[in-house]
Amino acid sequence: MKKLISCEFNMDTACVELRYTDGTLLSIDCTEVEYEVAHTVKQRSALDYLIYNAPLEYAELILNGGIYRYFLNL
């Protein structure tokens, strides 16, 4: 993968999509992530906020495995 050129939430697929300059499209299924890692209403709300307002930060948390540390700081 090369340089990231866009990161946005696609409401039609419920995925955060990351596009790179080499044509790679990485799609994160937000419904699956929420099902696997968010077990409380507070955690789901925090993920929803990130998805809509900061999709890049959401993707970084998921891809780098920092989601559990993020939940500890809620």
N, C-alpha and C positions, 0 to 999 in steps of 0.2 A: 504494500500500500504506500502511496505517496502522500502528498499534502492533503489535508482535509479541506474541502471547498464548501460544504454545507452540512448542516445538522438541523433537522426539523422533525416535528411530530406529525405523522400522517394520520388524520382522523379516520380515513376510510379503512385503513388496515390495523389501526391501534398499535402502530410501531414507530419507534424513533429511528429515522433513517439517516445514516452518515454516508456522504458521497466524497470520494477521493479523486484526485486529478488523474489517476491511472484508470478510471472507470469503475473501480470497485464500489459496490453498494453494500453496506452493512446495515442490516435491519434487526432491531431489537424488539421482540414481541413483548410489549408492556403488560399485557394481560397475563402471560406466562410468568413474567418476573414477579408481578404482584402476587400471583398465586403461590409461588415458591418462597418468597422472602418476607412478604408483609403479612403479619399475623394479627395485627391490631388495627383499629380504625385510625389511630394516630399515625401509624406507619404508612397505611394506604393513602392518607391525606397528604403526608409529606412527599410520597412518590408522585401523586397527582400534581402537586404544586410544581415539582421539578419538571415533570413531563411537559406541562403547558408553558411554564415560565423560564425554564433553564434546561432545555433538552440536551445541550452539550455536557453540562455538569451531571445530569442523569446518566448519560452514556458513559462518562468517565467513571462514575461510581460503580456501575454495573460491570464494565469491562476490566476495571482494575481491582475488583473485589473489595471495594471500600464501603459497600452498602451497609454492612453490619456495624462498622465504626460510625457511620453516619447515623444509624438508628440509636446508638448509644448516646449520642449528643442531643437527641430530641428532648 
